[in-house]
Amino acid sequence: MPIRLHHAARALAGLALALAALAPAAAQDGDAAMAAKITADKGCPGCDLREGELRALTFETADFRGTNLREADLKGASLPQARFDDSDLRRAELERINAPGASFRGAKMRGTDLEKAMAPGSDFTGADLREADMASAVLTGGAFPKGDLRGAMMRRADLSGADLQGARMDRVDLERAELVGANLAGAVLAEADMDRANATDADLRGADLRGVRLSSARLVRADLRGAQLDGALLRRTDLSGADLRDVSGLTAARLAKACGDAQTQLPQGMSVTPCG
């Protein structure tokens, strides 16, 4: 009897190992079938696709409105003009996604990975992008009005011409980011890192720049009227042609570390060293 039980146990163990070996292949087949159906249907609005393996998706005007894509893997997917309005993309993998002109209005995107994403002209109005990784992403002309980007990683991101008016951007990492012509009026950038950022021609009127790092940043012709600059680090900051009238918190000691030119407009009684 004990011998028979031993043989039975070995047989069951072998069966378990065989099923375990088949599981990954079955899962891959299921993922492929799901991706094929989504492609055929041009999307899956309102579906539950959490943790889905969706890297193979490649089609235009996909509809994922209201879809649960939490922790889904869309790395490298090509979805131009896709609709992700009100979807759940928390901690989703969107690295290197190709989604120009996509809409993420009202989407939950806290902790989403958008590193090196190609999403110029996309709409993130009302999206929760706290702690999202957008390093080296191309987001030119994107819309983030009054968005929540607190703690986001945007190092080397291209946000040229983007609308970030009134956005919450406390502690955002914008080191070496491109912000040429961006609208940051009224944005909260307290304690943000903007070292070496290029904010030429940017609109920073009324922005909260308290404690922001601007070492070697370019604020050429930037409009900073009414901005708060308490504790801002201006080491080697290029203020050529910038308008700093009516700013608050700016001290002569901090301004002495920056440079400008004859077109730089400063509060009365202040001066700036010419850029060499």
N, C-alpha and C positions, 0 to 999 in steps of 0.2 A: 504493500500500500504506500509506504513512504517513497519507494522508487517511482511509482506511477505519478505521485504528486510532484515529485521533482521534475519528471519529464514534462508534465503539464505546465508547471511554472516556467520551464525553459521555453516551451512553445508559445506561451502567452507573452513572455518577454520578447521573443523574436517577432511576434505579430506587432507588438507595440513599436518596436524599432522600425519595422517596415512602414507602418502608418505614419510615423514621425518623418521618415524620409520622403514620403509622398506628399506630406502637408505643404511644404514650400511650393512644389510644382502646382498643386491644386490652388493655392493662394494666388500664384502668378496667373494661372488661367482665369481665375475669377476677376482679378484686377484688369486683365486684358479685355475680358468680356464687358466689364463695367465701363471701361474707357471707350470701347467701340459703341456701346449703346448711347453714352453721353454725346459722342461725336455725331452719331446718326440723328439724335434728338436736338442737336445744337444747344445742349446744356441740360440742366436738371434743377430748375427752380424749386426751392422748398424741400429739396431732398436731404437725407442724412448721409453725408459722405465723409464723416469724421474718420481721420486716419487713413483715408483712401490713398492708394498709389496711383497718381494721375499725371505722371511725368509725360506720358505719350500724347496728351491732348494737343492738337494742332488744328485749330479752325477759327474763323472769325465770328464776331458778334455772339459769343457764348452767353447764355442766360443762366446765371447762378444766383439770382436774387432771392434772398432769404434762405440760402442754402447753408447747412451746417458743414463747414469745411475745417473744423477745428483739428489742428495737428495733421492735416492732409499734406501730401507731398506733391507739389506742382512744380518742382524744380525744373527749369528749362522749358516749361510748356510755352506754346505760342498761342496766345489768345487775344489778338488785337480787338479793340472795341468791346471787350467783355463787360458784362454787367454783374457786379458783385454787391449791389446795393443791399444794405441791411443783412449781409451774410455774416457768419461767424468764422473768422479766419484766425482766431487766436492761436499763436504758436505754430501756424501753418508754415510750410517750407515753400517760399516763392522765390528762392534765389535764382537769379538769371532768367526770371520769367520775361517773356516778350509780350507786353500788354499795352502798346500805345493807345491812347484815347480810351482807356478803360474807366469804368465808374465804380468807385468804392464808397459811395455816399452812405453814411451812417453805419459802415461796417465795423465790426469788433475786430481790431487788429493788434491788440496788445501782445507784444512779444513776437510778432510775425517777422519772419526772415525775408527781407526784400533786398538782400545784398546783391549788388550788381544787376538789379532789375532794370529792364528797359521799359519805362512807362511814361514817356513824354506826353504831355497834354492830358494826363489822367485826372479824375475828379475825386478828391478825398474829403469832400465837404462833410463835416460832422463825424468823420471816422475817428475811432479811438486808436491812436498809434503810439500810445505810451510804451516806452522801452523797445520799440520796434528797431530792427537792424536794417538801415537803409544805406549802409556804407557803399560808396562808389556807384550808387544807383543814378540812373538818368531820369530825372523828374522835371525836366524843363517845361515851363508853362503849366505846371500842375496847379490844382486848386486845393488849398488847405485852409480856407477862411475860418477863423475861430476854431481851428482843429486842436486836438490835444496830442502833443508830441513830446510831452515831458519825459526826459531821460532817454530820448531816442538817440541812436547812433547814426549820424549822417556825415561821418567823415568822408571827405572827397566826393560827396554827392553833388550832382549838377542840378541846381535849383534855379537856374537862370530864368528870369521872367515869371517865376512862380508867385502865386497869390497866397501869402501867409499872413494876411492882415488879421490882427487880433488873435493870432494863434498862441497857445500856451506852449512855450518851448524852454521852460526852466531846465537847466542842466543838460541841454542838448549838446552833443559833440558835433560841431560844424568845422572842425579843423580842416583847412585846405578845401573847404567847400566852395563851389561856384554859386554866387548869389547875385550875379550881374543883373541889374534891372528888376530885382525881386521886390515885391511889395510886402514889407514887414512893419507897416504902420500900426502902432498900437500893440505889437507883439510883445509877449513877455519872454525875455531871453536872460533872465536873472541867472547868474552863475554859469552861463553857457560858455563853451570853449569855441572861440572863433579865431584862434591863432591861424595866421596865414590864409584866412578866408578872403575871397575876392568879392567884395560887395560894392563894386563900382556901379554908380548910378542907382543904387538901391534906395528905396523909400523906407526910412526908419523914424519917421515923425512920431513922436509920442511913445516910442518903444521903451520898454523897461530893460535897460542894459546895466543894471546894478551888478557889480562884481563880475562882469563878463571879461573874458580874456580876448584881447584884440592884438596880441603881439604879431608884428609884421603883417597885419591885415591891410587890405586895400579898401579904403572908404572914399575913393576918388569920386568927387561930385555927388556923394551920398547926401541925402536930406535927413538931418538929425534934429530938426527943429522940435524943441519940446521934449527931447529924449531925456531919460534919467541915466546918469553916468556915475553915480556914487560908487566908488571903489573899482571902477573899470580900469583894466590894465592896458595902457596905450603905448607900450614899448615898441618903438619903430613903426607905429601905425601911420599909414599914408593918408593924410586928410586933405590932399590937394583938391581945391575946388569944393570941398564939403561945406555944408551949411549947418553950423552948430549954434545958431542964435536961439536964445531962450532955453538952452539945455540946463539941467540942474545937476548938482553934484560934481561938476568939473572943477578941478583945482589946477592952479598954475604949475604945481609940482608934477602932477601927472601929465599935463599937456606938454611939459618940457621934454618928455621922453618921446613925443610924437613929432611928426613933421608935416608941413603943408606948403602952400604957395600963396601968391598975392590974391588969388581968388577965394581962399579959405575965409569963411565968415565966422567970426568968433564972438563970444559975449564981450561986452564993453570992458576995456581995460586989459584984455588978454592978448597974447601974441604967440606965434608958433614958429619954430625953426624951419627954414626952407629945406625941402627934401634935396639931398645931394645927388 
